[in-house]
Amino acid sequence: MSVERLRVLQVVPSLSRAAGVARFVYNMEHYHDENRVHYDFMHHAIRDGVYMHEKRYDEELKVRGCSVYPVNYAGDDLRRFMHEVHEVFEKIGSNYDIVHCHMPNSAFCVLREAELVGIEHRVLHSHLNNSSDKFLHRLRNAPLNAIGKHYATDCIACSDDAGRFLFGSRPFTVINNGIPLEQFAYDSESRKLLRSELGIKETDPVVGCVGRLVKQKNYPFAVHVFAKFHEAFPDAKMLILGDGDDREELEGIISSEHLSNVVILAGVREDINKLYSVMDVFFMPSLYEGLPVSAVEAQAAGLPCMYSDNVPRETDITGTGTFLSLDADIDKWTKTLENAFNRGRLTDNPALLEQRGYSAKANAELLMQHYERLMESK
């Protein structure tokens, strides 16, 4: 193994299996060329030494030879977060050629510490087209993002929309959210077995949502739309994959809509790739996104996809999705959902995604080449 290989520290919000950013960096590590690059990771998904997510990639990455540096969650105690980030960089010194930060709101601290220890190449990566669903948080994040960009020497985004949001007129490179396409291809046997496990009949229409249970994903609206749809199609089910701080609130909304027997909160599952085969339609009425990994996964599974118009149009890679304003009448949403069901599964999607550059293997190589160009520009 070459001693000349690059050392890159990936800094992410978490390594939860439910998080799109975590799945992206995991895929990049899984498909990397170990003769050319070594990846380690830092995240802030612990509270007082307790991990915030039960199902995570930490241990698997350690087994693969990666170091993982967890620091305390910034949202609980910013000073403690900054202190622990400082301690990590004091420990690792300038052992890394590149620090790649996927946390714009925390880059002011992470990339500054990287500069202080002499790490020359500091990458800031935009994964969203907004910084928060709360006005006061957006006000807070604006100066933090500006400081983070000051310490960044290179800019990457998951989409043009996400890049323009964070970097404005500053040049940035788009690296697609590639996934292992073959793992998400429709599987009739998985559909049969998992529907049986979840108590879903083969003929039941299933609306699927995937993502953290947080305000950004707009689950209360999704449940409200489904409730109206369920009136017309009483056999319909809703399958929600993910977990988060808003779970209890969402359970209350589901109960108030009298949907507890038909909305399945399945949590975080390690067989998420197979669970897309259970679904018939993928539904994402988010308040904001960048280019969500889950939408790429859903398209790879051949699902008709329905999005709010807050989701970037670039998300519709295969040209088969539908976008609708959150201000549209509820009847229009339910009719659009019905039309999506009627389209059926789209078997050409995996080939289209491959052609358009969304395989994890291809994107791991593109990211590697980007890093190598950075090193050549010294």
C-alpha positions as CSV (number, residue, x, y, z in Angstrom):
1,M,0.0,0.0,0.0
2,S,1.5,3.3,-1.1
3,V,2.7,5.7,1.7
4,E,1.8,8.5,-0.7
5,R,-1.9,8.0,-0.3
6,L,-3.9,11.1,0.8
7,R,-5.4,11.3,4.3
8,V,-8.8,13.0,4.4
9,L,-10.9,13.8,7.5
10,Q,-14.6,13.9,6.8
11,V,-16.5,16.1,9.2
12,V,-20.3,15.3,9.3
13,P,-23.3,16.0,11.6
14,S,-23.6,12.3,12.4
15,L,-22.9,8.8,11.1
16,S,-26.5,7.7,11.6
17,R,-27.7,5.2,9.0
18,A,-30.8,7.4,8.7
19,A,-28.9,10.5,7.6
20,G,-28.4,11.2,3.9
21,V,-25.0,12.9,4.5
22,A,-23.8,10.0,6.5
23,R,-24.9,7.5,3.7
24,F,-23.0,9.7,1.2
25,V,-19.7,9.7,3.1
26,Y,-20.1,6.0,3.9
27,N,-20.6,5.2,0.2
28,M,-17.5,7.3,-0.7
29,E,-15.4,5.4,1.9
30,H,-16.8,2.0,0.8
31,Y,-15.9,2.5,-2.8
32,H,-12.6,4.4,-2.3
33,D,-9.3,3.3,-3.7
34,E,-7.3,2.4,-0.6
35,N,-4.1,2.8,-2.4
36,R,-4.8,6.5,-3.0
37,V,-6.7,7.7,0.0
38,H,-7.5,7.0,3.6
39,Y,-10.6,8.4,5.3
40,D,-11.3,9.2,8.9
41,F,-14.4,10.8,10.4
42,M,-15.5,13.4,13.0
43,H,-19.1,14.0,14.0
44,H,-21.1,15.7,16.8
45,A,-23.8,13.1,17.5
46,I,-23.1,12.4,21.1
47,R,-24.5,14.0,24.3
48,D,-22.4,13.6,27.4
49,G,-20.7,10.6,26.0
50,V,-24.0,8.9,24.9
51,Y,-24.6,8.3,21.2
52,M,-27.7,10.1,19.8
53,H,-28.4,7.4,17.2
54,E,-28.7,3.7,17.9
55,K,-28.1,2.5,14.3
56,R,-24.9,4.2,13.0
57,Y,-21.8,3.5,10.9
58,D,-19.2,4.2,13.6
59,E,-18.2,0.7,14.5
60,E,-18.4,-0.6,10.9
61,L,-16.0,2.2,9.8
62,K,-13.6,1.4,12.7
63,V,-13.5,-2.2,11.6
64,R,-12.6,-1.0,8.1
65,G,-9.6,0.8,9.6
66,C,-11.0,4.3,9.9
67,S,-10.6,6.5,13.0
68,V,-13.8,8.1,14.3
69,Y,-13.7,11.2,16.5
70,P,-17.1,12.0,18.2
71,V,-17.5,15.4,19.8
72,N,-20.4,16.7,21.9
73,Y,-23.5,18.0,20.0
74,A,-23.1,21.7,19.2
75,G,-26.8,22.3,19.6
76,D,-26.6,21.5,23.3
77,D,-23.4,23.3,24.3
78,L,-21.5,25.3,21.6
79,R,-18.6,26.1,23.8
80,R,-18.1,22.5,24.7
81,F,-18.3,21.5,21.0
82,M,-15.7,24.1,20.1
83,H,-13.4,23.0,22.9
84,E,-13.7,19.3,21.9
85,V,-13.1,20.1,18.2
86,H,-10.0,22.0,19.3
87,E,-8.8,19.0,21.3
88,V,-9.3,16.7,18.3
89,F,-7.2,18.9,16.0
90,E,-4.5,19.3,18.7
91,K,-4.4,15.5,18.9
92,I,-4.2,14.8,15.1
93,G,-2.1,17.9,14.3
94,S,-1.5,18.3,10.6
95,N,-1.7,14.6,9.8
96,Y,-4.4,15.2,7.2
97,D,-3.9,16.5,3.7
98,I,-7.5,17.6,3.4
99,V,-10.4,18.3,5.8
100,H,-13.8,18.0,4.2
101,C,-16.5,19.6,6.2
102,H,-20.2,18.8,5.6
103,M,-21.5,21.1,8.3
104,P,-21.7,24.7,7.0
105,N,-23.1,26.0,10.4
106,S,-20.1,24.6,12.2
107,A,-17.4,25.2,9.6
108,F,-16.5,28.5,11.3
109,C,-14.9,26.3,14.1
110,V,-13.9,23.1,12.2
111,L,-12.1,24.8,9.3
112,R,-10.5,27.4,11.5
113,E,-9.0,24.8,13.7
114,A,-7.8,22.9,10.6
115,E,-6.1,26.1,9.4
116,L,-4.5,26.7,12.7
117,V,-2.8,23.3,12.7
118,G,-1.6,23.8,9.1
119,I,-4.0,21.8,7.0
120,E,-3.8,23.6,3.7
121,H,-6.8,22.2,1.9
122,R,-10.1,22.8,3.6
123,V,-13.3,21.8,1.7
124,L,-16.8,23.0,2.6
125,H,-19.7,20.9,1.2
126,S,-23.2,22.2,0.8
127,H,-26.0,19.6,1.0
128,L,-29.0,21.9,1.4
129,N,-30.7,24.9,-0.3
130,N,-31.6,26.5,3.1
131,S,-29.9,26.7,6.5
132,S,-32.9,26.1,8.7
133,D,-36.7,25.9,8.8
134,K,-36.7,28.6,11.6
135,F,-36.3,32.3,10.8
136,L,-34.2,33.0,13.9
137,H,-31.9,30.1,13.2
138,R,-31.4,31.4,9.6
139,L,-30.4,34.7,11.1
140,R,-28.0,33.0,13.4
141,N,-26.6,30.7,10.7
142,A,-25.9,33.5,8.2
143,P,-22.8,34.9,9.9
144,L,-21.6,31.4,10.9
145,N,-21.8,30.3,7.3
146,A,-19.9,33.4,6.2
147,I,-17.1,32.8,8.6
148,G,-17.0,29.1,7.6
149,K,-16.7,30.1,3.9
150,H,-13.8,32.4,4.8
151,Y,-11.8,29.5,6.1
152,A,-12.7,27.2,3.2
153,T,-10.2,26.9,0.4
154,D,-12.5,24.8,-1.8
155,C,-16.3,24.5,-2.3
156,I,-18.4,21.4,-3.2
157,A,-22.1,21.0,-3.5
158,C,-24.5,18.1,-4.1
159,S,-26.5,20.2,-6.6
160,D,-26.4,23.5,-8.4
161,D,-29.2,24.7,-6.2
162,A,-27.3,23.8,-3.0
163,G,-24.1,25.3,-4.3
164,R,-25.7,28.7,-5.2
165,F,-27.5,28.8,-1.9
166,L,-24.3,28.6,0.2
167,F,-21.6,29.9,-2.1
168,G,-23.4,32.5,-4.3
169,S,-21.1,33.6,-7.1
170,R,-18.1,31.7,-5.6
171,P,-17.0,28.8,-7.8
172,F,-18.0,25.3,-6.6
173,T,-17.8,21.8,-7.9
174,V,-20.9,19.5,-8.0
175,I,-20.3,16.0,-6.8
176,N,-23.5,13.8,-7.2
177,N,-24.9,11.9,-4.3
178,G,-24.0,8.6,-5.8
179,I,-25.4,5.3,-4.4
180,P,-24.8,1.6,-5.0
181,L,-27.5,1.4,-7.6
182,E,-27.6,-2.4,-7.7
183,Q,-28.5,-2.6,-4.0
184,F,-31.7,-0.5,-4.5
185,A,-33.0,-2.3,-7.6
186,Y,-36.6,-3.5,-7.2
187,D,-36.8,-7.0,-5.7
188,S,-40.1,-8.8,-5.8
189,E,-39.0,-11.4,-3.2
190,S,-38.0,-8.7,-0.7
191,R,-41.4,-6.9,-1.3
192,K,-43.3,-10.1,-0.5
193,L,-41.3,-11.0,2.6
194,L,-41.1,-7.5,4.1
195,R,-44.8,-6.7,3.4
196,S,-45.6,-9.8,5.3
197,E,-43.4,-8.8,8.2
198,L,-44.9,-5.3,8.3
199,G,-48.5,-6.5,8.1
200,I,-49.1,-5.1,4.6
201,K,-51.1,-7.0,2.1
202,E,-49.7,-7.5,-1.4
203,T,-52.5,-5.5,-2.9
204,D,-52.3,-2.6,-0.4
205,P,-51.1,0.7,-2.0
206,V,-48.1,2.0,0.0
207,V,-46.9,5.6,0.2
208,G,-43.3,5.7,1.4
209,C,-41.3,8.5,3.2
210,V,-37.7,8.3,4.1
211,G,-35.7,10.7,6.3
212,R,-35.1,12.0,9.8
213,L,-38.2,12.9,11.8
214,V,-37.5,16.6,11.9
215,K,-39.4,19.7,10.8
216,Q,-37.5,20.1,7.6
217,K,-39.1,16.9,6.2
218,N,-42.6,18.2,6.8
219,Y,-44.1,14.9,8.0
220,P,-47.2,16.5,9.5
221,F,-48.2,17.7,6.1
222,A,-47.4,14.3,4.6
223,V,-49.7,12.6,7.1
224,H,-52.4,15.1,6.4
225,V,-52.2,14.5,2.7
226,F,-52.2,10.7,3.3
227,A,-55.3,11.0,5.6
228,K,-57.2,12.5,2.7
229,F,-55.9,9.9,0.3
230,H,-56.8,7.1,2.7
231,E,-60.4,8.3,2.7
232,A,-60.6,7.4,-1.0
233,F,-58.3,4.3,-0.8
234,P,-59.0,2.7,2.6
235,D,-56.5,-0.2,2.0
236,A,-53.6,2.3,1.6
237,K,-50.7,2.3,4.0
238,M,-48.0,4.8,4.8
239,L,-44.5,3.6,5.6
240,I,-42.1,6.1,7.2
241,L,-38.4,5.1,7.6
242,G,-36.3,7.2,9.9
243,D,-36.2,8.6,13.5
244,G,-35.6,11.9,15.2
245,D,-36.6,14.4,17.8
246,D,-40.1,14.9,16.4
247,R,-41.2,11.3,16.6
248,E,-43.5,11.8,19.6
249,E,-45.2,14.8,18.0
250,L,-45.7,12.8,14.8
251,E,-47.2,9.9,16.7
252,G,-49.7,12.3,18.2
253,I,-50.6,13.7,14.7
254,I,-51.1,10.2,13.4
255,S,-53.3,9.3,16.3
256,S,-55.4,12.4,15.9
257,E,-56.0,11.5,12.3
258,H,-57.1,8.0,13.4
259,L,-54.3,6.5,11.3
260,S,-52.4,4.5,13.9
261,N,-53.3,1.2,12.2
262,V,-52.2,2.3,8.7
263,V,-49.2,4.5,9.2
264,I,-46.1,2.5,10.0
265,L,-43.2,4.2,11.8
266,A,-40.5,1.7,11.1
267,G,-37.6,3.7,12.5
268,V,-34.0,3.2,11.2
269,R,-33.5,-0.1,9.5
270,E,-30.3,-1.6,8.1
271,D,-32.3,-3.1,5.2
272,I,-33.5,0.2,3.9
273,N,-32.5,-0.6,0.4
274,K,-34.9,-3.6,0.4
275,L,-37.7,-1.6,2.0
276,Y,-38.0,0.7,-1.1
277,S,-39.4,-2.4,-2.9
278,V,-42.3,-2.5,-0.3
279,M,-43.4,1.0,-1.5
280,D,-45.4,2.0,-4.5
281,V,-44.8,5.8,-4.4
282,F,-42.1,7.9,-2.8
283,F,-43.4,11.1,-1.1
284,M,-41.2,14.0,-0.1
285,P,-43.0,17.3,0.8
286,S,-39.9,18.8,2.4
287,L,-39.6,22.5,3.4
288,Y,-36.1,22.5,1.9
289,E,-33.5,20.1,0.5
290,G,-30.2,20.0,-1.4
291,L,-30.4,16.9,-3.5
292,P,-31.6,14.2,-1.1
293,V,-29.9,10.8,-1.1
294,S,-33.2,9.1,-0.3
295,A,-34.7,10.5,-3.5
296,V,-31.9,9.0,-5.5
297,E,-32.4,5.7,-3.8
298,A,-36.2,5.8,-4.5
299,Q,-35.6,6.5,-8.2
300,A,-33.1,3.6,-8.3
301,A,-35.9,1.4,-6.9
302,G,-38.1,2.5,-9.8
303,L,-40.6,4.4,-7.6
304,P,-42.8,7.2,-9.0
305,C,-41.7,10.2,-6.9
306,M,-43.8,13.1,-5.6
307,Y,-42.0,16.2,-4.2
308,S,-42.9,19.6,-2.9
309,D,-41.6,22.4,-5.1
310,N,-39.1,23.3,-2.3
311,V,-37.1,20.2,-3.4
312,P,-34.7,21.2,-6.2
313,R,-35.8,20.2,-9.7
314,E,-32.4,18.6,-10.1
315,T,-33.6,15.9,-7.8
316,D,-35.7,14.5,-10.6
317,I,-32.7,12.8,-12.3
318,T,-34.8,10.4,-14.3
319,G,-37.4,13.0,-15.4
320,T,-40.2,11.0,-14.0
321,G,-41.1,12.9,-10.8
322,T,-43.9,15.3,-10.0
323,F,-43.5,18.6,-8.1
324,L,-46.3,20.5,-6.4
325,S,-46.5,23.7,-4.3
326,L,-47.2,23.2,-0.5
327,D,-49.8,26.0,-1.0
328,A,-51.8,23.8,-3.4
329,D,-55.2,22.6,-2.4
330,I,-55.2,19.3,-0.5
331,D,-57.4,17.7,-3.2
332,K,-54.8,18.5,-5.8
333,W,-52.2,16.8,-3.6
334,T,-54.3,13.6,-3.2
335,K,-55.1,13.6,-6.9
336,T,-51.5,13.9,-7.8
337,L,-50.6,11.1,-5.4
338,E,-53.3,8.9,-7.1
339,N,-51.8,9.7,-10.5
340,A,-48.3,8.7,-9.2
341,F,-49.7,5.3,-8.1
342,N,-51.3,4.8,-11.5
343,R,-47.9,5.2,-13.2
344,G,-46.5,2.0,-11.7
345,R,-42.9,1.1,-11.2
346,L,-40.4,2.6,-13.6
347,T,-38.0,-0.2,-14.6
348,D,-35.7,2.0,-16.7
349,N,-34.6,4.2,-13.8
350,P,-31.5,2.3,-12.6
351,A,-30.0,2.5,-16.1
352,L,-30.8,6.2,-16.4
353,L,-29.2,7.0,-13.0
354,E,-26.1,5.1,-14.1
355,Q,-25.9,7.1,-17.3
356,R,-26.4,10.4,-15.5
357,G,-23.5,9.8,-13.0
358,Y,-25.2,8.6,-9.8
359,S,-23.4,5.4,-9.1
360,A,-21.4,5.5,-5.8
361,K,-18.4,3.9,-7.4
362,A,-18.2,6.5,-10.1
363,N,-18.7,9.3,-7.7
364,A,-16.1,8.0,-5.3
365,E,-13.6,8.2,-8.2
366,L,-14.7,11.7,-9.1
367,L,-14.2,12.8,-5.6
368,M,-10.8,11.2,-5.5
369,Q,-9.8,13.0,-8.7
370,H,-11.0,16.3,-7.2
371,Y,-8.8,15.8,-4.1
372,E,-5.8,14.9,-6.3
373,R,-6.3,18.2,-8.3
374,L,-6.4,20.1,-5.1
375,M,-3.0,18.6,-4.1
376,E,-1.5,19.3,-7.5
377,S,-2.5,23.0,-7.0
378,K,-0.2,23.5,-4.0
